[in-house]
């Protein structure tokens, strides 16, 4: 769906992207071309969204899709399972339809993505007396 007079070059579809921030109650709705990252497009249009790394590896800009479809092949910070549940990262998300995205708590998404690795490592260290001794040296 190309919207005349809005973003995107010739032949590039433009989508309406609405971002809901449950922490502030803010709602933003802007046009984003299918060949632009959501985060970058919002910034270019004068709106700040949370971000940290801009590389798709952390979870500061995490969202959940409430409506629509995104394409995000570079989203390392959310694995396949989370992407299938509708999670994504604005810094590497391309709109493929009109969207309604809800910003997420970065710690919650980070924990869902990476937390199990830390728990596994902690459990292994607890069984390893030498690792436990090293860990306790800082106290």
C-alpha positions, 0 to 999 in steps of 0.5 A: 500500500503506497501512500502518495506524498509520504515516505519511501521512494518510487515503488517502495510501499509505505506502511502506517506504524503505530507504537504504543508505550505502556510505560508512558501511555504515549502512542505514536503513529507514523509512515515508514517505508518498507525498506527502512528500519522502524527505529531509524524512520521514527528518528528521522521524523523527529521522534525518539524511541528507546535503543542502545546498540542499533545492531539487533543484539540487545533488547532495549528497543524490544516490541511485541506485534499486536497487529501486522507483520514485520521482517527482521532477519538481523534480530539476534537479540530475539531468537526464532521462538520469541519472533514466532511469539511476535517479539522484535526489535525496532532497530532492525524491523522492516514493516511488511504491513500496517503495524501496531507495536507495543514496546516491551520491558527490555529486561523481561525480553532479555531474560527470556532470550538469554536468562537460561544461559546465565542460570545454566552457568550459575548452576554449573559454577555452584557444582564446581568448587573451584569456580565457586571459590573464584566467584567468592573472592570478590566479596 
